[in-house]
Amino acid sequence: MSRYQHTFQRSIEYPESFWAEQAKRIPWYTPPQTILSYDGQSPGTAHARWFSDGEMNLSYAALDYHVDNGRGDQAAIFWDSPAAQAKQTISYREMRDKVAYFAGALAQLGVTKGDRVVIYMPMIPEALVAMYACARLGAIHSVVFGGFAPMSWRRGLKMLSLKWWWPLPVVSN
């Protein structure tokens, strides 16, 4: 049995102990005590909740943690767009700094923990910067592919009580 097959089999046969081991590799603010629990919503439709009492920040775990552990100059993002005929490599340090700067801009606009933010951008590195910036602040984000027509989705967004969306779509009447 290959290492992959063995690891996969352990994850299936002993999910709680397997994922408890994996959770130790993550930089938690508060490590989880409960690895797996279920919501008893209605018979036969229990919803699994992993690490429900753990607390972490995805932006910190994905960027700052690596900078803090000596990997700041290593590539965090390899972006290759055949459509734009462009390539870009961004280090953990560069990405962390871009995210911190944009999170600061969002905070100045009043975005705080629990706010909902919609990101309307094409698939470019800056979209990931915006997502991590929301996570850094604790804001809930949703990404809308930049190819959708602004009028179509703007009507729906008005119903969501969003505090902010970026960038604001240009809509002509």
N, C-alpha and C positions, 0 to 999 in steps of 0.2 A: 504494500500500500504506500503510495507517495505521501510526502509530508502534507501536501495540500489536502489529499483525500482524508488523511488521518485528522487534520485540523477541522475540516468540514464535518466529519463524522462526530467528533467531540462536540461541535457547536449544536448539532442536531440532537444528540443523545443526552447531553447535559447542558442545556442552554444557560441556566442560571450561573453555574460555576464557571462555564467557559466565558460568559460575558462579564462576570465579576473580575476575572483575570484581565480581560481586555480593558476594562474600565480603569484599572490601576495605571494604565499607560497614558491616561488623559489628564491634563492639568486642570483639575476641578477646583473651584473655590470651596465647595462643600462636597466631599466625596459621597456618593450614594450609599445608603444602607440597604435600600430596597432595590434589587436588581430587576425583578419582573413582577408586575402586578396586573390584575385585570379589572376593568370596569364591568360591572354586571348590568349593562344597559337594558337588555331584554334577553329572554332565553335564546341561547344559541348565537348571540351576537356580541359576546364579550370582546372588549377592545383591549389589546395588550398595551401596557405602559412600561417602558424601559427607563430605569434610573430616575424614577419619579421624584425622589427626594434629593437628588443631586443638583448642584448649581454650578454652572460654568458660563463662560462667555466665549462663543464661537470665534469671534474676531481675535480675542487674546490667544486662544488655543491654536488658531491657524497661522497667526503672524507673530505677535509679541513673544510667545513662548519660544519660537525658533530663533528669534533675534537674541533673546536672553540666554539661550543655550549655545551661542557661538555660530549659528548658521545664517546670520544676517546677510552675508554677501552671496549666499547660494540662491539659485533661481527658485522662486516661488511660483511664477507664472511663465509659461511658454505660450505665447499667442501667435497663431499662424492663420491668416485670413487669405485664402486664395481669391476670394471675391475682391478684396481691397488690395491684393498683391502686397501685403504688409506682414512683417514679423516683428515681434517684440519680446524681449526677455526682461522680467521685472524681479528683482531680488526681494527677499523677505523684508529687508530694511526699507527699501523703496516703497514697497506695497504698504507696510505698516505706516509709514509717514504720509502717504497719499490718503489712506483710510482715516488717520487721525485728523488730517487737515479737513477732509470732507465731513467727518463727524462733527468737527467744530463748527463748520458752516451750517450744518443741519441744526445743531444745538442753538446757534444764534437765531435761527428761524423759529425756534420754539419747540423743536421735536424733542420729546422725552420718552422715557421708558413706558412701553405700552401703547404708544401712538402707532397709527397705521400709516405706512408710506408706500406708495406705488412708484415703481421705477419703470419708466418708459424709455428704453434705450435699445439700440442694436446690440448685437453680441460683440462687444468690445471690452477691453480690460477695465474701462471706467465703470461699466455696469457692475462688475465684481467689486470695485472700490465702493460703489454706492451700497451694495448689499452688506458688505462687511461694516461699513459706517453705521448702517441701521442696527446691525447686531451689536456693535460697540456701545451704542446708546440704549439698547434694550427695546428698540422700536421694532414693530412687526412689519416686515416688508413683503411685497408681492411684486413680481416682475412681469411686465407686459411686453411682449416682443415688439420691438420698434417698427415692425412692418404693418401693424394694424392701423386703420384709419382713425385719426384723432377724434372725429365726431362720434364714431361708433362707440368707443370705449369711454369717452368723457361723460356721456349721458349716464352710463352705469356707475361711474365713479362718484357722481354727485350723490348717489344713494348710500354710499359707504361712510359718510361723515369723516372723510380723511382730513387730517390737519394739513398735509402737504403732499404734493407729488412732483417728481423731478424727471426730466425737465417739463415745464408747463407746455402743453401742446398748443401750437398755433392753429387757430380755427378761424377760417373766414366764413362769413355768412353768405 
